[in-house]
Amino acid sequence: MATFAGTPTLNDQRGDMRHRDNSMIRSETYSRPAQLATEDVPKPALSSIISVHDFEDVARQSFSEKAFAFYSSAATDLVSHNADLMCQRKLLLRPKVLRNVKDVTTKRSILGSDSSAPFFFSPAAMATLAHEEGELAVARACGNEGIIQMVSSNASYPLADIVHAGKPGQPFFLQLYVNSDRSKTEDLLLSAEKLGIKAILLTVDAPVPGKREADERIAAGNVSAAISGAVATNDKRGGGLGRGMGKYIDSTLCWEDLAWIKRVSGLPLVLKGIQTASDARKAVKFGAEGILLSNHGGRSLDTTQPAMMTLLELHKCAPEVFAHLEVYVDGGFTRGTDILKAIALGATAVGIGRPWLYALTYGQEGVEHLCDILKDELIISMKLSGITDVDEAHPGMVNTAGLEPLVRDGEDHPWIRWQPKARL
Ligand SMILES: Cc1cc2nc3c(=O)[nH]c(=O)nc-3n(C[C@H](O)[C@H](O)[C@H](O)COP(=O)(O)O)c2cc1C
């Protein structure tokens, strides 16, 4: 076990960390098709669910094996996914006592849209695998809870249906994968603007899908995404839904294309998947209004660093970016304390991914319950830390020493001077 005094590593804090996923070579595929949401499976009463982890346990039992593999899986050896979770535990809170903490507010403005708490739902594909009402149920829950839903380009329902399921004026962001047929992306952007979408969240860390073996090992079944029109199929590499549905993504996309997306949509642009301080600087230069620091929940390039480390890297190497755009983080956020630490370290808001998919096994009510759990944990954490408003959270509240030796302080390697002949 690492000690807090010793040189930290990210993967040694819990004995049960998986060094690869639990999937194994099997010749058969499953009889329960991936498309089937699992209304029929008995579940514990929602009132007995008191943490994000409880939702995951129920989802593991109640989803089809394919759905759970798709949602829970991460790339190759799960290093980044485990690191996301570990990272939160390396950051320690430093509470102040004897303050009047009776009344607390968790409200935040996220790119000008009101949110009842400093978290939002990160985009995730194919919510009907969890519940037949999928993203519609999430939209209703977000409307009731005052939370922003980031709708995936690979959502199960059409964008208009999702927006109309919400309340009038309810804020939504649209996550974008640019289609190799760019006219399709232009059509989507124009419809997003007409539907009152508040911002475009362009995913930049997945020009190709990551290799998620648990997902690959189970046949894809008949799954298609409504917004992108993508259909997943099986081939010699496996049955990965993520890979199958990502085939339309334009891997030629580059910085110069951002102006086109901004011009066509007329909407603020957030880049999702920024992982270095130098790319954060570029995001400012190319006119992004926000960046979501993310390693895609460990699902894209394995062994990338967690967003919280990138957040620290930004403070160290490119502190000026915080003055120019909003900074969000996601990956491995399961507790109110995790959210509080990110806000204290300068994030405007935190993205929640897998937990909302797991909560969706209970439909709209489950997603509302998840919001309540996270808000409740955040409020308790704020009160126990001695603050009453999220705007009061500041870096001094967090002991970051457990991560500091791992945070890079520049673009170049600190001491290797060798350079390749060609360098971008
Ligand atoms: C099942 C699943 C599907 C996802 N689909 C998308 C997607 O369509 N677009 C995208 O940008 N990110 C996608 N993500 C990544 C999430 O937006 C987010 O970055 C990640 O889930 C955060 O990590 P967490 O699950 O540990 O909270 C997906 C994640 C999961 C788990």
The ligand as an SDF file (V2000), in Angstrom:
LIG
                    3D

 31 33  0  0  0  0  0  0  0  0999 V2000
  -21.9310    4.0820  -21.4900 C   0  0  0  0  0  0  0  0  0  0  0  0
  -21.2130    5.3620  -21.7520 C   0  0  0  0  0  0  0  0  0  0  0  0
  -21.4380    6.0160  -22.9450 C   0  0  0  0  0  0  0  0  0  0  0  0
  -20.7810    7.2050  -23.2120 C   0  0  0  0  0  0  0  0  0  0  0  0
  -21.0780    7.8670  -24.3630 N   0  0  0  0  0  0  0  0  0  0  0  0
  -20.4630    9.0450  -24.6220 C   0  0  0  0  0  0  0  0  0  0  0  0
  -20.8070    9.7750  -25.7860 C   0  0  0  0  0  0  0  0  0  0  0  0
  -21.6660    9.3780  -26.5600 O   0  0  0  0  0  0  0  0  0  0  0  0
  -20.1440   10.9260  -26.0150 N   0  0  0  0  0  0  0  0  0  0  0  0
  -19.1740   11.3990  -25.1620 C   0  0  0  0  0  0  0  0  0  0  0  0
  -18.6030   12.4460  -25.4140 O   0  0  0  0  0  0  0  0  0  0  0  0
  -18.8750   10.7480  -24.0220 N   0  0  0  0  0  0  0  0  0  0  0  0
  -19.4880    9.5850  -23.7410 C   0  0  0  0  0  0  0  0  0  0  0  0
  -19.1950    8.9280  -22.5760 N   0  0  0  0  0  0  0  0  0  0  0  0
  -18.2300    9.5010  -21.6180 C   0  0  0  0  0  0  0  0  0  0  0  0
  -18.9600   10.3780  -20.5970 C   0  0  0  0  0  0  0  0  0  0  0  0
  -19.4640   11.5460  -21.1940 O   0  0  0  0  0  0  0  0  0  0  0  0
  -18.0550   10.8020  -19.4430 C   0  0  0  0  0  0  0  0  0  0  0  0
  -16.9200   11.4550  -19.9480 O   0  0  0  0  0  0  0  0  0  0  0  0
  -17.6250    9.6670  -18.5280 C   0  0  0  0  0  0  0  0  0  0  0  0
  -18.6340    8.6990  -18.4070 O   0  0  0  0  0  0  0  0  0  0  0  0
  -17.2790   10.2140  -17.1580 C   0  0  0  0  0  0  0  0  0  0  0  0
  -16.8270    9.2180  -16.3180 O   0  0  0  0  0  0  0  0  0  0  0  0
  -17.7380    8.4780  -15.2080 P   0  0  0  0  0  0  0  0  0  0  0  0
  -18.5920    7.5170  -15.9830 O   0  0  0  0  0  0  0  0  0  0  0  0
  -16.7070    7.7960  -14.3800 O   0  0  0  0  0  0  0  0  0  0  0  0
  -18.5410    9.5150  -14.4800 O   0  0  0  0  0  0  0  0  0  0  0  0
  -19.8550    7.7400  -22.2810 C   0  0  0  0  0  0  0  0  0  0  0  0
  -19.6540    7.0900  -21.0810 C   0  0  0  0  0  0  0  0  0  0  0  0
  -20.3170    5.9100  -20.8030 C   0  0  0  0  0  0  0  0  0  0  0  0
  -20.0800    5.2450  -19.4910 C   0  0  0  0  0  0  0  0  0  0  0  0
  1  2  1  0
  2  3  1  0
  2 30  2  0
  3  4  2  0
  4  5  1  0
  4 28  1  0
  5  6  2  0
  6  7  1  0
  6 13  1  0
  7  8  2  0
  7  9  1  0
  9 10  1  0
 10 11  2  0
 10 12  1  0
 12 13  2  0
 13 14  1  0
 14 15  1  0
 14 28  1  0
 15 16  1  0
 16 17  1  0
 16 18  1  0
 18 19  1  0
 18 20  1  0
 20 21  1  0
 20 22  1  0
 22 23  1  0
 23 24  1  0
 24 25  2  0
 24 26  1  0
 24 27  1  0
 28 29  2  0
 29 30  1  0
 30 31  1  0
M  END
$$$$
